[in-house]
Amino acid sequence: MPMSLSILRLATRGLSRQNVVHPFRARPIASTSRLAHTPAQSDKNKQSSPLHSRNERIPFRVVRVVHEETGRLSDEWVALSDILQNLKRKENYVELVALNPDPVVKIIKSRDVYLKMRARAERRKVRREQKEVQMTWAISPGDLAHKLAKVREELEAGNRVDLVYMSKSGQPKPTPEQVEAQAAETVKLLEDAGAEWKPRTTTKTTLIISFQGHNEPGAAADTAESLKAQMKEKAKKKSERRQKELMRQTKYQKPEQPSSSAS
């Protein structure tokens, strides 16, 4: 056999092997990893970063999936088209949550996202309350502990508190060193609940320390749960209205007249 004919057959055989296409692949690709990281042509230039893309905008043909309940990452690669085909679009959507080392998607419930947004909006509506607690420089240790407990309670609720030390007539005025020491001790006692949010106000007889709670003010921690309960209650009432409407229609529906038989 001529040498040129043998070379031609070998080359043809190599090309035929390269043209074998994986069922998930849109064009010949050397490996699954390269396949996963090859963006689809239609979406290649639509956005600079595909992270957080949804549904058909995800530019990968095969992906790995995060389990919705356990949060574990699947070991197997799955065709994105298969995921979208079985997806309930009215209830869920697929989002690209990671790019490296592999593209990872997660099926997210639209209702959960809505509830989180509602809870966040409710928290933003509530503003920090401004409180003031006054005491004298000669306050007893017991009264001081009681006053600071009140301040801590307000700070833990996310509020702001102006803590005012003042002198009464007939009481000795504190020295600047005493004022500084008392301020430092007060801040240290309340550091786990709040911190100063603006400069102190100091006069010859008065010290004002403005605290702000570390916690964010807002709705209760179970806001999302309360919203779920509200939505469940609305759905229940809607279902009851439908049942009543069906019963009303059935009650007033005219019975069909029997057809007269031919004599």
C-alpha positions in Angstrom: 0.0 0.0 0.0 1.4 3.4 -0.9 2.7 5.5 2.0 0.5 8.5 1.1 -2.7 6.4 1.2 -1.8 5.0 4.7 -1.2 8.5 6.1 -4.5 9.7 4.6 -6.5 6.8 6.2 -4.9 7.5 9.6 -5.7 11.2 9.4 -9.3 10.4 8.4 -9.7 8.0 11.3 -8.5 10.7 13.7 -11.0 13.2 12.4 -13.9 10.8 12.7 -13.1 10.2 16.4 -13.0 13.9 17.1 -16.4 14.4 15.5 -18.1 12.1 18.0 -20.4 14.4 20.0 -21.5 13.9 23.6 -25.3 14.2 24.0 -24.9 17.2 26.3 -22.3 18.9 24.1 -23.2 21.4 21.4 -19.8 20.9 19.6 -16.8 18.6 20.0 -15.0 19.2 23.3 -12.0 17.4 24.8 -13.4 16.9 28.3 -16.3 17.4 30.6 -14.5 20.2 32.5 -13.9 22.1 29.4 -17.5 21.5 28.4 -18.9 22.9 31.6 -16.7 26.0 31.4 -17.5 26.7 27.8 -20.3 29.4 27.6 -23.1 29.0 25.1 -22.6 31.1 22.0 -26.0 32.9 22.4 -25.1 34.3 25.9 -21.3 34.6 25.5 -21.3 38.4 25.1 -24.4 39.4 27.0 -22.8 40.0 30.4 -19.3 40.3 31.8 -19.9 37.9 34.8 -22.5 35.2 34.6 -22.7 34.7 38.4 -26.3 34.9 39.7 -27.6 34.3 36.2 -31.0 32.6 36.1 -32.6 29.8 34.0 -31.8 30.1 30.3 -29.3 32.9 30.9 -26.9 30.5 32.7 -24.1 30.1 30.1 -23.2 26.5 30.8 -24.6 23.3 29.3 -23.8 21.0 32.2 -23.6 22.0 35.9 -23.5 20.6 39.4 -26.4 21.1 41.7 -26.7 22.2 45.3 -29.3 20.1 47.1 -32.1 22.3 48.3 -32.6 20.9 51.8 -29.2 19.5 52.8 -27.1 22.1 51.0 -24.7 19.4 49.8 -23.1 19.6 46.3 -24.0 16.8 43.9 -21.1 14.6 42.7 -22.7 14.1 39.2 -22.9 16.6 36.3 -26.4 17.4 35.1 -27.6 18.9 31.9 -29.0 22.4 32.5 -31.7 21.7 29.9 -32.9 18.7 31.9 -33.2 20.8 35.1 -35.1 23.5 33.3 -37.4 21.0 31.6 -38.5 19.7 35.0 -38.6 23.1 36.7 -41.9 24.5 38.0 -41.4 28.0 36.7 -44.2 29.6 38.8 -42.6 28.4 42.0 -38.9 28.0 41.5 -36.0 29.3 39.4 -32.4 28.1 38.8 -29.6 30.4 39.8 -25.9 30.1 39.1 -24.3 30.4 42.6 -20.6 29.5 41.9 -18.2 29.5 38.9 -15.0 28.0 40.3 -13.8 25.4 40.3 -17.0 24.2 38.6 -20.3 25.9 37.7 -22.8 25.2 40.4 -26.5 26.0 40.4 -29.2 26.0 43.0 -33.0 25.7 42.7 -34.5 28.6 44.6 -38.1 29.0 45.8 -39.5 32.3 44.6 -41.7 32.5 47.6 -38.8 32.3 50.1 -37.0 35.1 48.3 -40.2 37.2 48.4 -40.6 36.6 52.2 -37.0 37.6 52.9 -37.5 40.8 50.9 -40.7 41.6 52.8 -39.0 41.0 56.1 -36.1 43.2 55.1 -38.5 46.0 54.1 -40.3 45.7 57.4 -37.1 46.0 59.4 -36.1 49.2 57.4 -39.4 50.8 58.4 -38.5 50.7 62.1 -36.2 53.5 63.2 -34.0 53.6 66.3 -35.6 55.2 69.3 -33.8 57.9 71.2 -33.7 57.5 75.0 -32.0 59.3 77.8 -30.9 58.1 81.2 -29.7 60.5 83.9 -27.7 60.0 87.0 -25.6 62.0 89.4 -21.9 61.7 90.0 -22.6 60.6 93.6 -24.9 57.7 92.6 -24.7 54.6 94.7 -23.3 51.4 93.2 -26.8 49.7 93.5 -28.6 52.6 91.7 -25.8 52.7 89.1 -26.2 49.0 88.3 -30.0 49.5 88.0 -29.6 52.5 85.6 -27.0 50.6 83.4 -29.4 47.7 83.2 -32.0 50.0 81.7 -29.5 51.3 79.3 -28.4 47.8 78.3 -32.1 46.8 77.7 -32.5 49.7 75.3 -29.3 49.0 73.5 -30.1 45.4 73.0 -33.4 46.5 71.4 -31.3 48.5 68.9 -32.1 51.9 70.3 -29.9 54.9 71.1 -29.3 56.1 74.6 -27.8 59.3 75.9 -26.3 58.5 79.3 -26.0 61.7 81.3 -23.8 62.2 84.3 -24.6 65.5 86.1 -23.9 67.3 89.4 -26.5 68.4 92.0 -26.2 71.5 94.0 -24.1 71.0 97.1 -22.2 68.0 95.6 -18.5 68.3 94.9 -17.6 68.6 91.2 -15.6 65.8 89.7 -12.1 66.4 88.4 -11.3 65.9 84.7 -9.5 62.8 85.6 -12.5 61.4 87.5 -14.8 62.3 84.5 -12.5 60.4 82.1 -12.2 57.4 84.4 -16.0 57.2 84.9 -16.6 57.5 81.1 -14.1 54.7 80.3 -15.6 52.4 82.9 -19.1 53.0 81.6 -18.2 52.3 78.0 -16.4 49.1 79.1 -19.4 47.9 81.0 -21.7 48.4 78.0 -19.4 47.4 75.2 -21.1 44.1 74.5 -24.5 45.8 74.0 -23.6 49.0 72.3 -20.9 51.6 71.4 -20.5 55.3 71.2 -21.9 56.7 67.9 -21.0 60.3 68.3 -18.5 62.4 70.3 -19.0 62.9 74.0 -20.4 66.2 75.4 -18.4 67.4 78.4 -18.8 70.5 80.6 -17.6 71.4 84.0 -20.5 69.5 85.7 -21.9 67.2 83.0 -20.9 64.3 80.8 -23.1 62.9 78.0 -22.2 59.6 76.4 -24.2 58.7 73.3 -24.6 55.0 72.9 -26.1 53.0 70.0 -27.0 49.3 70.2 -25.1 46.8 68.2 -28.4 45.1 67.1 -30.4 46.5 64.3 -33.9 47.8 65.3 -36.8 46.3 63.5 -39.4 43.7 63.5 -39.1 40.6 65.6 -36.6 37.9 64.6 -39.5 35.7 63.4 -40.7 38.3 60.8 -40.3 35.8 58.0 -42.3 33.2 60.0 -45.0 35.7 60.7 -45.2 36.6 57.0 -45.6 32.9 56.1 -48.4 32.6 58.7 -50.1 35.6 57.2 -49.9 34.3 53.7 -51.1 30.9 54.9 -54.1 32.6 56.5 -54.9 34.5 53.4 -54.8 31.3 51.3 -57.1 29.6 53.8 -59.6 32.5 53.6 -59.4 32.5 49.8 -60.1 28.7 49.7 -63.1 29.2 52.1 -64.5 31.9 49.8 -64.2 29.6 46.8 -66.0 26.8 48.7 -68.8 29.2 49.7 -69.1 30.4 46.1 -69.3 26.8 44.8 -72.0 26.0 47.4 -74.0 29.0 46.5 -73.8 28.2 42.8 -74.8 24.6 43.4 -77.7 25.7 45.7 -79.3 28.1 43.1 -78.5 26.0 40.0 -81.7 25.0 38.2 -82.2 21.3 37.9 -82.3 19.9 34.4 -85.9 19.3 33.0 -86.4 15.7 32.0 -86.9 15.4 28.3 -90.4 14.4 27.2 -90.7 11.1 25.6 -92.4 10.8 22.2 -95.9 9.5 22.4 
